Amino acid sequence: MKNKIILGIDPGYERLGWGVIESCGNRVRLLDAGVIRTHKSEEFPTRLAIIHAELTSVICKHKPTDVAIEDLFFAKNTKTALKVSAARGVIFLCAVHHCGTIHEYKPNQVKLSTTGVGNADKTQVQEMVKRILGLPEVLKPDDIADAVAIAITHAAHSRS
């Protein structure tokens, strides 16, 4: 069975969580994780450029075989949804350019895959990510735990 390097992404434009795992069969292990941060004092196009540059750096460093991203859920704040959509566009461009394909998972799919419950809360997801990976503590901030959960979800879906 071939090892996969999976980059999971929790999209955002102020905080974008990312996590890289290695998957082989039923085993997964964390390779690296972090958050790309932009500041609200920066012009929005500059924030998108920062996301592009930093995500490109992560992809070039880890050379993922697969990229998985959380699908955009319905947002009550249209302005925020539009900005997150723009950030997702940058993420898609970056991933497709460097990796070829990108896989999307709905938030309830990620929760179901990691916790067994489709409406689990963030603390349940963080705790299960910690257990699945055998980590001494939960990944923080939750953007990182969410990104790693997305990568774990893809690992589970790609072996079935």
C-alpha positions as CSV (number, residue, x, y, z in Angstrom):
1,M,0.0,0.0,0.0
2,K,1.3,3.4,-1.0
3,N,1.8,6.2,1.5
4,K,-0.2,9.4,0.9
5,I,0.8,12.8,2.1
6,I,-2.5,14.7,2.7
7,L,-2.8,18.4,3.2
8,G,-6.0,19.3,5.0
9,I,-7.2,22.9,4.8
10,D,-9.8,24.8,7.0
11,P,-10.4,27.8,4.8
12,G,-10.5,31.4,6.0
13,Y,-9.0,34.7,5.2
14,E,-8.1,35.9,8.7
15,R,-7.0,32.4,9.9
16,L,-6.5,29.5,7.5
17,G,-5.7,26.2,9.3
18,W,-3.6,23.6,7.6
19,G,-2.4,20.2,8.6
20,V,-0.3,17.6,6.8
21,I,-0.6,13.9,7.6
22,E,0.9,10.8,6.3
23,S,-1.6,8.0,5.6
24,C,-0.8,4.3,5.0
25,G,-3.6,1.9,5.2
26,N,-5.5,2.5,8.5
27,R,-2.5,4.4,10.0
28,V,-2.2,8.2,10.0
29,R,0.5,10.3,11.6
30,L,0.8,14.1,11.8
31,L,3.7,15.6,9.9
32,D,3.1,19.3,10.4
33,A,0.4,21.8,11.0
34,G,-0.1,25.5,11.3
35,V,-2.2,28.6,10.7
36,I,-1.8,31.2,8.0
37,R,-2.8,34.5,9.6
38,T,-3.7,37.8,7.9
39,H,-4.5,41.1,9.7
40,K,-7.7,43.1,9.2
41,S,-5.6,46.3,8.8
42,E,-4.2,44.8,5.5
43,E,-6.1,45.4,2.2
44,F,-8.1,42.3,1.2
45,P,-6.1,41.6,-2.0
46,T,-2.9,41.7,0.1
47,R,-4.4,39.2,2.5
48,L,-5.2,36.9,-0.4
49,A,-1.6,37.3,-1.7
50,I,-0.3,36.3,1.8
51,I,-2.5,33.2,1.8
52,H,-1.2,32.3,-1.7
53,A,2.4,32.8,-0.8
54,E,2.3,30.9,2.5
55,L,0.1,28.1,1.2
56,T,2.5,27.7,-1.7
57,S,5.4,27.4,0.7
58,V,3.6,24.7,2.7
59,I,2.8,22.7,-0.5
60,C,6.3,23.0,-1.8
61,K,7.8,21.9,1.6
62,H,5.5,18.9,2.0
63,K,4.7,17.9,-1.6
64,P,1.2,16.5,-0.7
65,T,-0.2,13.8,-2.9
66,D,-3.7,14.9,-2.0
67,V,-5.3,18.1,-0.8
68,A,-8.6,18.2,1.1
69,I,-10.6,21.3,2.0
70,E,-13.8,21.9,4.0
71,D,-16.7,22.8,1.7
72,L,-18.2,26.2,2.4
73,F,-21.2,26.0,4.6
74,F,-24.1,28.5,4.4
75,A,-23.1,31.6,6.2
76,K,-25.5,34.1,7.7
77,N,-23.0,37.0,7.0
78,T,-22.9,37.4,3.3
79,K,-19.8,39.7,3.4
80,T,-17.9,37.1,5.3
81,A,-19.1,34.3,3.0
82,L,-17.9,36.2,0.0
83,K,-14.4,36.8,1.5
84,V,-14.1,33.2,2.5
85,S,-15.1,32.2,-1.0
86,A,-12.4,34.5,-2.4
87,A,-9.9,32.8,-0.1
88,R,-11.1,29.4,-1.2
89,G,-10.5,30.5,-4.8
90,V,-6.9,31.2,-4.0
91,I,-6.6,27.9,-2.2
92,F,-8.1,26.0,-5.2
93,L,-5.7,27.8,-7.6
94,C,-2.7,27.1,-5.4
95,A,-3.6,23.4,-4.9
96,V,-4.6,22.7,-8.5
97,H,-1.4,24.4,-9.8
98,H,0.9,22.4,-7.5
99,C,-1.0,19.2,-6.8
100,G,-3.5,18.7,-9.6
101,T,-6.7,17.9,-7.6
102,I,-8.5,19.0,-4.6
103,H,-11.2,17.1,-2.6
104,E,-14.0,18.8,-0.7
105,Y,-15.8,17.6,2.4
106,K,-18.8,19.1,4.1
107,P,-18.5,20.0,7.8
108,N,-20.9,17.2,8.9
109,Q,-18.9,14.7,6.8
110,V,-15.7,15.7,8.7
111,K,-17.4,15.5,12.1
112,L,-19.0,12.1,11.3
113,S,-15.7,10.7,10.0
114,T,-13.6,11.8,13.0
115,T,-16.1,11.5,15.8
116,G,-18.9,9.2,14.5
117,V,-21.4,12.1,15.1
118,G,-22.4,14.4,12.3
119,N,-23.2,17.3,14.6
120,A,-20.2,17.0,17.0
121,D,-18.9,20.3,18.5
122,K,-15.4,21.6,18.0
123,T,-14.1,20.2,21.3
124,Q,-15.3,16.7,20.4
125,V,-13.5,17.0,17.0
126,Q,-10.3,18.3,18.7
127,E,-10.4,15.4,21.2
128,M,-10.8,12.8,18.5
129,V,-8.1,14.2,16.4
130,K,-5.8,14.0,19.4
131,R,-6.8,10.4,20.0
132,I,-6.6,9.3,16.4
133,L,-3.1,10.7,16.1
134,G,-2.0,9.7,19.6
135,L,-1.0,13.3,20.5
136,P,-0.4,14.4,24.1
137,E,-2.8,17.3,23.8
138,V,-5.4,18.8,21.5
139,L,-4.2,20.9,18.5
140,K,-4.8,24.6,19.0
141,P,-6.2,26.8,17.7
142,D,-9.2,24.9,16.5
143,D,-8.4,25.9,12.9
144,I,-5.5,23.5,13.0
145,A,-7.5,20.7,14.5
146,D,-10.2,21.2,11.9
147,A,-7.7,21.1,9.1
148,V,-6.2,17.9,10.4
149,A,-9.7,16.4,10.8
150,I,-10.3,17.2,7.1
151,A,-7.1,15.4,6.2
152,I,-8.1,12.4,8.3
153,T,-11.5,12.4,6.7
154,H,-9.9,12.3,3.2
155,A,-7.6,9.5,4.4
156,A,-10.6,7.5,5.5
157,H,-12.6,8.2,2.3
158,S,-9.7,7.5,-0.1
159,R,-9.1,4.0,1.4
160,S,-12.7,2.9,0.9
